[in-house]
Amino acid sequence: MCFSSKMAVALVVVVACSTTWARSAEESSSPVASLIRGRSLSKRANFDPSCTGVYDRELLGRLSRLCDDCYNVFREPKVATECRSNCFYNPVFVQCLEYLIPADLHEEYQALVQTVGK
């Protein structure tokens, strides 16, 4: 059997297994099954529930990236969690903002926190 024939057979096996797995997951009541169906988790599931303002995935992602960047600079686990606490309305977020973002953009980020927060 040549190389391309082996690849085609492998691809068919992978697709068949994937389809079988997805079908069996849909029929079960496991968390994976509900994820596949997209019914059990709200769109806000990955974000802090204290964020009760406007839900905007892009804005929340932007604020979260600032916390990620801050963690990557300081490598302190508390930075990653505390920066996001209270929907980014906390002293650690402000310190990260002051350290990583140019001063002329601070008001913009504070407005984003207000938008998604309360």
C-alpha positions, 0 to 999 in steps of 0.5 A: 500500500502506498503512502497516500493510500495509508493516509486516506485509510487513517483519515477515514478511521479518524473521521469514523471514530470522531463521528461515533464519539460525538454521537455517543456523547450526544446520547449521554448526559455527561458534561461533555455531551451537554457541551457538544449540544451547547445547552448547559453552559452560558456564554459567560461561563468562562468569565467572572460572575461578578461582571454584571455589566455589558457582556462583550467577549472582545472587551473581556478578552482585552482586560483578561489579556492585560492580566495574563501579560502582567502574570507573565511579567511577574510570575506570581500566581496571585497576580493572575487571580487577583487581577481578574477579581471583582470584575477587574475592579481591584488594586492589582489590575490598576498596578498591572495597568500602570506597569504595562499600558501607556498612560494615555490609554489608562482612561480607556481601560478604566472605561472598559472595566466600568462597561463590563463591571457594573 
